[in-house]
Amino acid sequence: MKSIFFRSFLLTAALIFLSFLTLGVVFVSLATGYLADQRSKQLDANANAILNIGGFGFNGTLLIIDKNFLPTLTAVGTLSDATIFVANSNGKIAACSETNCLHPGKTLPDSVIQNILNARNIDAHALSGLLPDERITVGRAITSRTGYVGGYLVVSASAAGQSALLGGFTRLFLMAGLGVMLFSCLSAYWASRRMTRPLHLMGLASRRFAQGDFDIRIPKGRSADEIDELAEAFNAMADALQKAEALRSGFIANVSHELKTPMTTIAGFIDGILDGTIPRDKGLEYLSAIRSEVMRLSRLVSGMLNIARLQAGQLPAPRPFDIVDLLCRTLLSFEGAIERKDMRVETELPEEPVVVLADPDTVTQVVYNLLDNAIKYGGAGGQLWLGLRKKGGKLSVSVRNEGPDIPAEDLPYVFERFHKADKSRGMDKASLGLGLYIVKTILGNMRESITVTSGGGVTEFVFTLSEGKR
């Protein structure tokens, strides 16, 4: 199978060859026409000069040639490398420029006479009966003072000199053209190789990716062209794939761990009941623990399904609703948990309704998870704060609690799946480490943002919503 490099180089070389071939044909055509035109103008000037010298006369209608003019005719023919014929009105040659002229008595072809009378160009082979080779020929009528055409002057030069000159030009052009073509082909080879090298590396990298190796990268060039942009995009894709693979591996490890712990607990309790290790009078107590672990598994599976739905972007259509009412109702649903931890609740909510454009169920889930997280990790007797602020066309909802700080090194990861800043919370049966990840995913699908700050015993989550109209 032909490679892109081979096709690119072959196409470039073919274009270069065709360009030089076309240029050569045009050059030869123009040079031939130019040389013929210049030679014809020179012969035409010679013919006019001969007529102006005045070596011709008339005796009535008979053309008379001055014998003293013949050396001049010979000199002009020699200097211009041309053969000059003088013919009478019947076309019979009376004199020529050759030293030993053998043409007198011969007749000019009728086509030559007609072309002279009609002021047309004379064909290159019109004098083939008199002169053997291809010629450039011009002619003039010799007229009396009364306008009578008493004879004809024909000046003819061989085209061999022109052909030799044209051949020299052509050879020079071919030599220069071959040199330029060779340089162009080498340049095209280098350019094609340079252009296709990143593509070749991308092919190798893709095969490495298929084997699970995401470490290879494509070196970026200096020209910042489309190939370099593609290489940069390919490297960005490789970074994303490597990150996704790391997340996938961590996700599988976390899921395995989260599933293994309750399953091991359930299996241990059941085995203890079956083999009698656990007394029968305590069976109900351990069955209650088994039920708790089963519920934890159910929550885990439900959370995973919810994450899959959110990652697929399956959100209900947005509609306007009162966010103040939603925040109040969600906060009231935690009344029991707040009382058990003896937390102080403060709110900063507008008295009038504030309309947002979103799905109320998904926003409720966001607020619920944030309040649940704040109450769960807030200190007993501490403060829980819920606020809503308006800024431009955006709304900011804040959930703040007093309690242990989230370590600074853990802040960038609080929205990751199964992440728990307090490692001791890994034994917390109620926490799956999915709540904040679900919050981040929901808000991301809504094209909204969420931030977290923690310090001085206060942790605050702030997310945005788009203000709407009823």
C-alpha positions as CSV (number, residue, x, y, z in Angstrom):
1,M,0.0,0.0,0.0
2,K,1.4,3.4,-1.0
3,S,2.1,5.7,1.9
4,I,1.0,9.3,2.2
5,F,4.7,10.3,1.9
6,F,5.0,8.5,-1.4
7,R,1.8,9.9,-2.8
8,S,2.7,13.4,-1.6
9,F,6.2,13.2,-3.1
10,L,5.0,11.7,-6.3
11,L,2.3,14.3,-6.8
12,T,4.8,17.1,-6.0
13,A,7.4,15.7,-8.4
14,A,4.7,15.3,-11.2
15,L,3.6,18.8,-10.7
16,I,7.1,20.1,-10.9
17,F,7.8,18.1,-14.1
18,L,4.5,19.2,-15.7
19,S,5.3,22.8,-14.8
20,F,8.7,22.7,-16.4
21,L,7.4,20.9,-19.4
22,T,4.7,23.5,-19.9
23,L,7.2,26.3,-19.3
24,G,9.6,24.7,-21.8
25,V,6.9,24.4,-24.5
26,V,5.9,28.0,-23.9
27,F,9.5,29.1,-24.0
28,V,10.3,27.3,-27.2
29,S,7.1,28.6,-28.9
30,L,7.8,32.2,-27.8
31,A,11.5,32.1,-28.6
32,T,10.8,30.6,-32.1
33,G,8.2,33.3,-32.8
34,Y,10.4,36.1,-31.5
35,L,13.5,35.0,-33.5
36,A,11.5,34.5,-36.7
37,D,9.9,37.9,-36.2
38,Q,13.3,39.7,-35.5
39,R,14.9,37.9,-38.5
40,S,11.9,38.9,-40.7
41,K,12.2,42.5,-39.6
42,Q,15.9,42.5,-40.4
43,L,15.3,41.2,-43.9
44,D,12.5,43.6,-44.4
45,A,14.8,46.5,-43.4
46,N,17.4,45.2,-45.9
47,A,14.8,45.1,-48.7
48,N,13.8,48.6,-48.0
49,A,17.4,49.7,-48.0
50,I,18.0,48.1,-51.4
51,L,15.0,49.8,-52.9
52,N,16.1,53.2,-51.5
53,I,19.6,52.9,-53.0
54,G,18.0,53.3,-56.4
55,G,19.8,50.7,-58.5
56,F,16.7,50.0,-60.6
57,G,15.2,51.9,-63.6
58,F,12.6,51.5,-66.3
59,N,12.7,51.6,-70.0
60,G,9.0,52.0,-70.6
61,T,7.7,48.9,-68.8
62,L,11.0,47.0,-68.9
63,L,13.0,46.8,-65.6
64,I,16.6,48.0,-66.0
65,I,19.2,46.9,-63.4
66,D,22.3,49.1,-63.1
67,K,25.4,46.9,-63.5
68,N,27.2,49.0,-60.9
69,F,24.5,48.0,-58.4
70,L,25.2,44.3,-58.5
71,P,28.3,44.5,-56.2
72,T,26.2,46.4,-53.7
73,L,23.5,43.7,-53.9
74,T,26.2,41.0,-53.4
75,A,27.6,42.9,-50.4
76,V,24.2,43.3,-48.7
77,G,23.4,39.6,-49.2
78,T,26.8,38.6,-47.7
79,L,26.5,40.9,-44.7
80,S,23.0,39.8,-43.9
81,D,23.6,36.1,-44.7
82,A,20.8,36.2,-47.2
83,T,20.1,35.5,-50.8
84,I,18.5,38.4,-52.8
85,F,16.6,37.9,-56.0
86,V,15.6,40.6,-58.5
87,A,12.9,39.5,-60.9
88,N,11.0,41.3,-63.7
89,S,7.3,41.7,-63.9
90,N,6.8,38.2,-65.3
91,G,8.6,36.7,-62.3
92,K,11.7,35.7,-64.2
93,I,14.9,36.2,-62.1
94,A,17.2,38.8,-63.7
95,A,19.9,39.0,-61.0
96,C,20.8,37.7,-57.5
97,S,23.2,38.4,-54.8
98,E,25.3,35.3,-55.2
99,T,28.8,35.8,-56.6
100,N,28.3,33.1,-59.3
101,C,24.6,33.4,-59.6
102,L,23.0,30.4,-61.4
103,H,19.4,31.5,-61.0
104,P,18.8,34.1,-63.8
105,G,16.1,32.8,-66.2
106,K,14.4,30.8,-63.4
107,T,10.9,32.0,-62.3
108,L,9.6,32.9,-58.9
109,P,6.7,30.8,-57.7
110,D,3.3,32.4,-58.3
111,S,2.5,32.1,-54.6
112,V,5.5,34.3,-53.8
113,I,4.4,36.9,-56.3
114,Q,0.9,36.9,-55.0
115,N,2.0,37.2,-51.4
116,I,4.2,40.2,-52.4
117,L,1.4,41.9,-54.2
118,N,-1.1,41.2,-51.3
119,A,1.5,42.2,-48.6
120,R,1.2,38.8,-47.0
121,N,3.9,36.6,-45.3
122,I,5.7,34.2,-47.6
123,D,5.7,30.6,-46.7
124,A,8.9,29.1,-45.4
125,H,9.0,26.5,-48.2
126,A,7.8,28.8,-51.0
127,L,11.3,28.9,-52.5
128,S,12.0,25.2,-52.2
129,G,12.4,25.0,-56.0
130,L,15.2,27.6,-55.9
131,L,16.7,27.2,-52.4
132,P,16.7,23.8,-50.7
133,D,16.3,24.5,-47.0
134,E,13.6,26.1,-44.9
135,R,13.7,29.9,-45.3
136,I,12.5,33.2,-43.9
137,T,11.5,35.3,-46.9
138,V,10.3,38.8,-47.5
139,G,9.5,40.5,-50.7
140,R,8.8,43.9,-52.2
141,A,7.4,45.1,-55.5
142,I,9.6,47.3,-57.7
143,T,7.4,50.1,-59.0
144,S,7.9,52.9,-61.4
145,R,7.1,56.5,-60.6
146,T,3.7,56.0,-62.2
147,G,3.0,53.1,-59.9
148,Y,3.6,50.3,-62.5
149,V,4.9,47.1,-61.0
150,G,7.9,46.3,-63.1
151,G,9.6,43.7,-61.0
152,Y,10.0,42.0,-57.6
153,L,12.7,42.1,-54.9
154,V,13.0,39.0,-52.8
155,V,15.3,38.7,-49.7
156,S,15.5,35.2,-48.3
157,A,17.6,33.8,-45.4
158,S,18.0,30.2,-44.1
159,A,16.2,29.3,-40.9
160,A,19.1,27.0,-39.9
161,G,20.9,29.8,-38.0
162,Q,17.7,30.5,-36.1
163,S,17.3,26.8,-35.3
164,A,20.9,26.7,-34.1
165,L,20.4,29.7,-31.8
166,L,17.1,28.2,-30.6
167,G,18.8,24.9,-30.0
168,G,21.4,26.6,-27.8
169,F,18.7,28.4,-25.8
170,T,16.8,25.1,-25.4
171,R,19.9,23.2,-24.2
172,L,20.6,26.0,-21.7
173,F,17.0,25.9,-20.5
174,L,17.1,22.1,-20.2
175,M,20.3,22.2,-18.1
176,A,19.0,25.0,-15.9
177,G,15.6,23.2,-15.7
178,L,17.1,19.9,-14.8
179,G,19.1,21.5,-12.0
180,V,16.1,23.3,-10.7
181,M,14.0,20.1,-11.0
182,L,16.6,18.1,-9.1
183,F,16.7,20.7,-6.3
184,S,12.9,21.0,-6.3
185,C,12.5,17.2,-6.1
186,L,15.0,17.0,-3.2
187,S,13.2,19.8,-1.4
188,A,9.8,18.1,-2.0
189,Y,11.2,14.8,-0.7
190,W,12.5,16.6,2.5
191,A,9.2,18.5,2.9
192,S,7.1,15.4,2.4
193,R,9.2,13.4,4.8
194,R,9.0,16.2,7.4
195,M,5.3,16.6,6.9
196,T,4.4,12.9,7.2
197,R,6.8,12.1,10.0
198,P,4.4,13.3,12.7
199,L,1.6,11.2,11.0
200,H,3.9,8.2,11.1
201,L,4.6,8.8,14.8
202,M,0.9,9.2,15.4
203,G,0.2,5.8,13.8
204,L,2.9,4.2,16.1
205,A,1.5,6.0,19.1
206,S,-2.1,4.9,18.3
207,R,-0.9,1.2,18.2
208,R,0.8,1.8,21.6
209,F,-2.4,3.3,22.9
210,A,-4.3,0.2,21.8
211,Q,-1.8,-1.8,24.0
212,G,-2.5,0.4,27.0
213,D,0.7,2.5,26.8
214,F,-0.2,6.2,27.0
215,D,3.3,7.6,27.7
216,I,4.3,8.3,24.1
217,R,4.1,11.8,22.8
218,I,4.5,13.4,19.3
219,P,7.3,16.0,19.2
220,K,6.0,19.4,18.1
221,G,7.8,21.3,15.3
222,R,8.7,25.0,15.0
223,S,6.5,26.0,12.1
224,A,3.1,26.0,14.0
225,D,1.3,24.7,10.9
226,E,-1.7,22.4,10.7
227,I,0.4,19.2,11.2
228,D,2.0,20.7,14.3
229,E,-1.5,21.7,15.5
230,L,-2.6,18.1,14.9
231,A,0.4,16.8,16.9
232,E,-0.5,19.2,19.7
233,A,-4.1,18.1,19.7
234,F,-2.9,14.4,19.6
235,N,-0.7,15.0,22.6
236,A,-3.6,16.7,24.4
237,M,-5.7,13.6,23.6
238,A,-3.0,11.4,24.9
239,D,-2.9,13.4,28.1
240,A,-6.7,13.1,28.5
241,L,-6.5,9.3,27.8
242,Q,-3.7,8.9,30.3
243,K,-5.7,10.8,32.9
244,A,-8.9,8.9,32.0
245,E,-7.0,5.6,32.3
246,A,-5.7,6.6,35.7
247,L,-9.2,7.7,36.8
248,R,-10.6,4.4,35.5
249,S,-8.0,2.3,37.3
250,G,-8.6,4.3,40.5
251,F,-12.3,4.1,40.0
252,I,-12.2,0.3,39.6
253,A,-10.0,0.0,42.6
254,N,-12.3,2.2,44.7
255,V,-15.4,0.4,43.5
256,S,-13.8,-3.0,44.3
257,H,-12.9,-1.8,47.7
258,E,-16.3,-0.2,48.5
259,L,-18.0,-3.4,47.3
260,K,-15.7,-5.8,49.0
261,T,-16.0,-4.3,52.5
262,P,-19.8,-4.7,53.0
263,M,-19.7,-8.1,51.1
264,T,-17.0,-9.4,53.4
265,T,-18.9,-8.1,56.4
266,I,-22.2,-9.8,55.2
267,A,-20.4,-13.1,54.5
268,G,-18.7,-13.1,57.9
269,F,-22.0,-12.5,59.8
270,I,-23.9,-15.1,57.8
271,D,-21.1,-17.7,58.3
272,G,-21.1,-16.8,62.0
273,I,-24.8,-17.4,62.2
274,L,-24.7,-20.7,60.2
275,D,-21.8,-22.3,62.1
276,G,-23.0,-21.2,65.5
277,T,-20.2,-18.7,66.3
278,I,-22.8,-16.1,66.8
279,P,-25.3,-17.1,69.5
280,R,-28.9,-17.5,68.3
281,D,-30.2,-15.0,70.8
282,K,-28.1,-12.3,69.0
283,G,-29.1,-13.3,65.5
284,L,-31.6,-10.5,65.1
285,E,-28.8,-8.0,66.1
286,Y,-26.5,-9.3,63.4
287,L,-29.3,-9.6,60.8
288,S,-29.8,-5.9,61.4
289,A,-26.1,-5.3,60.7
290,I,-26.4,-7.4,57.6
291,R,-29.4,-5.3,56.5
292,S,-27.4,-2.1,57.0
293,E,-24.6,-3.5,54.8
294,V,-27.1,-4.5,52.1
295,M,-28.6,-1.0,52.2
296,R,-25.1,0.4,51.9
297,L,-24.6,-1.7,48.8
298,S,-27.9,-0.5,47.4
299,R,-26.9,3.1,47.9
300,L,-23.6,2.4,46.2
301,V,-25.3,0.8,43.2
302,S,-27.9,3.6,43.1
303,G,-25.1,6.2,43.2
304,M,-23.2,4.5,40.4
305,L,-26.3,4.4,38.2
306,N,-27.0,8.0,39.0
307,I,-23.4,8.9,38.0
308,A,-23.8,7.0,34.7
309,R,-27.0,8.9,33.9
310,L,-25.4,12.2,34.7
311,Q,-22.3,11.5,32.7
312,A,-24.5,10.7,29.7
313,G,-26.0,14.2,30.1
314,Q,-29.5,12.9,30.8
315,L,-30.9,16.0,32.6
316,P,-34.6,17.0,32.5
317,A,-35.5,20.1,30.6
318,P,-35.0,23.3,32.6
319,R,-38.0,25.3,33.8
320,P,-38.4,28.4,36.0
321,F,-39.0,27.9,39.8
322,D,-38.4,29.7,43.1
323,I,-35.0,28.8,44.4
324,V,-35.7,30.4,47.8
325,D,-38.6,28.1,48.4
326,L,-36.5,25.1,47.3
327,L,-33.6,26.0,49.7
328,C,-36.0,26.4,52.6
329,R,-37.8,23.1,52.0
330,T,-34.5,21.2,51.6
331,L,-33.1,22.8,54.8
332,L,-36.2,21.8,56.8
333,S,-35.8,18.1,55.7
334,F,-32.6,18.1,57.8
335,E,-34.3,19.3,61.0
336,G,-33.8,16.1,62.8
337,A,-30.1,15.7,61.9
338,I,-29.5,19.3,62.8
339,E,-31.1,18.9,66.3
340,R,-29.1,15.7,66.9
341,K,-25.8,17.6,66.4
342,D,-27.2,20.7,68.2
343,M,-26.1,22.9,65.3
344,R,-27.0,26.6,65.0
345,V,-28.6,27.5,61.7
346,E,-28.3,30.9,60.1
347,T,-29.7,31.8,56.7
348,E,-29.2,34.8,54.4
349,L,-32.1,34.4,51.9
350,P,-34.2,37.0,50.2
351,E,-37.7,37.5,51.4
352,E,-39.1,37.8,47.9
353,P,-39.1,34.8,45.4
354,V,-36.1,34.5,43.2
355,V,-36.7,32.6,39.9
356,V,-34.0,30.4,38.4
357,L,-34.1,28.4,35.2
358,A,-33.1,24.8,35.9
359,D,-34.6,21.4,36.8
360,P,-35.8,21.7,40.4
361,D,-35.2,18.0,41.1
362,T,-31.5,18.0,40.2
363,V,-31.0,21.4,42.0
364,T,-32.6,19.8,45.1
365,Q,-30.1,16.9,44.8
366,V,-27.2,19.4,44.7
367,V,-28.5,21.3,47.7
368,Y,-29.3,18.1,49.6
369,N,-25.9,16.6,49.1
370,L,-24.1,19.8,50.2
371,L,-26.2,20.2,53.3
372,D,-25.8,16.5,54.1
373,N,-22.1,16.9,53.7
374,A,-22.0,20.1,55.9
375,I,-24.0,18.5,58.7
376,K,-22.2,15.2,58.6
377,Y,-18.7,16.8,58.9
378,G,-19.7,19.9,60.8
379,G,-18.7,20.0,64.5
380,A,-21.3,19.4,67.2
381,G,-22.8,22.7,68.4
382,G,-21.2,24.5,65.4
383,Q,-22.9,26.8,62.9
384,L,-24.6,25.8,59.6
385,W,-25.1,28.7,57.2
386,L,-27.1,28.8,54.0
387,G,-27.1,31.9,51.8
388,L,-28.2,33.2,48.4
389,R,-26.7,36.2,46.6
390,K,-27.4,37.9,43.3
391,K,-24.6,39.2,41.1
392,G,-25.4,40.3,37.6
393,G,-27.4,37.6,35.8
394,K,-26.0,34.9,38.1
395,L,-27.0,33.6,41.5
396,S,-24.6,32.2,44.1
397,V,-25.8,29.6,46.6
398,S,-23.5,29.1,49.6
399,V,-23.4,26.3,52.2
400,R,-21.0,26.8,55.1
401,N,-20.3,24.8,58.2
402,E,-18.0,25.1,61.2
403,G,-15.8,22.1,61.9
404,P,-12.5,20.4,61.0
405,D,-10.8,22.0,58.0
406,I,-10.2,20.1,54.7
407,P,-6.4,19.8,54.3
408,A,-5.1,22.1,51.5
409,E,-3.6,19.2,49.6
410,D,-7.0,17.5,49.5
411,L,-9.0,20.5,48.3
412,P,-8.4,19.9,44.5
413,Y,-9.7,16.3,44.9
414,V,-12.9,16.8,47.0
415,F,-15.1,16.4,43.9
416,E,-13.4,13.1,42.8
417,R,-15.3,9.8,43.1
418,F,-14.8,8.0,46.4
419,H,-12.5,10.7,47.7
420,K,-12.6,11.3,51.4
421,A,-10.3,14.0,52.9
422,D,-10.4,12.4,56.3
423,K,-9.0,8.9,55.8
424,S,-10.5,7.8,59.0
425,R,-13.9,8.3,57.4
426,G,-13.3,5.2,55.3
427,M,-14.9,3.3,58.1
428,D,-18.0,5.5,57.9
429,K,-20.7,3.2,56.6
430,A,-23.0,6.1,55.6
431,S,-20.4,7.8,53.4
432,L,-19.7,6.5,49.9
433,G,-17.6,9.4,48.7
434,L,-20.0,10.0,45.7
435,G,-22.0,13.0,46.9
436,L,-19.7,15.8,45.9
437,Y,-18.8,14.1,42.7
438,I,-22.5,13.9,41.8
439,V,-22.9,17.6,42.7
440,K,-19.9,18.5,40.4
441,T,-21.3,16.4,37.6
442,I,-24.8,17.9,37.8
443,L,-23.5,21.5,37.8
444,G,-21.1,20.7,35.0
445,N,-23.9,19.4,32.8
446,M,-25.9,22.6,33.6
447,R,-22.8,24.7,32.6
448,E,-22.6,26.0,36.2
449,S,-19.6,26.1,38.6
450,I,-18.8,25.2,42.2
451,T,-15.9,26.2,44.4
452,V,-14.8,25.1,47.9
453,T,-12.7,26.9,50.5
454,S,-11.7,25.6,53.9
455,G,-9.7,27.3,56.7
456,G,-10.0,28.6,60.2
457,G,-12.5,26.0,61.1
458,V,-14.9,27.0,58.4
459,T,-15.6,25.1,55.2
460,E,-17.8,26.7,52.4
461,F,-19.2,25.4,49.1
462,V,-20.5,28.0,46.6
463,F,-22.2,27.1,43.4
464,T,-23.9,29.2,40.7
465,L,-27.3,29.2,39.0
466,S,-28.7,31.1,36.1
467,E,-31.5,33.6,36.9
468,G,-34.7,33.1,35.0
469,K,-38.1,34.7,34.4
470,R,-41.5,33.4,35.1
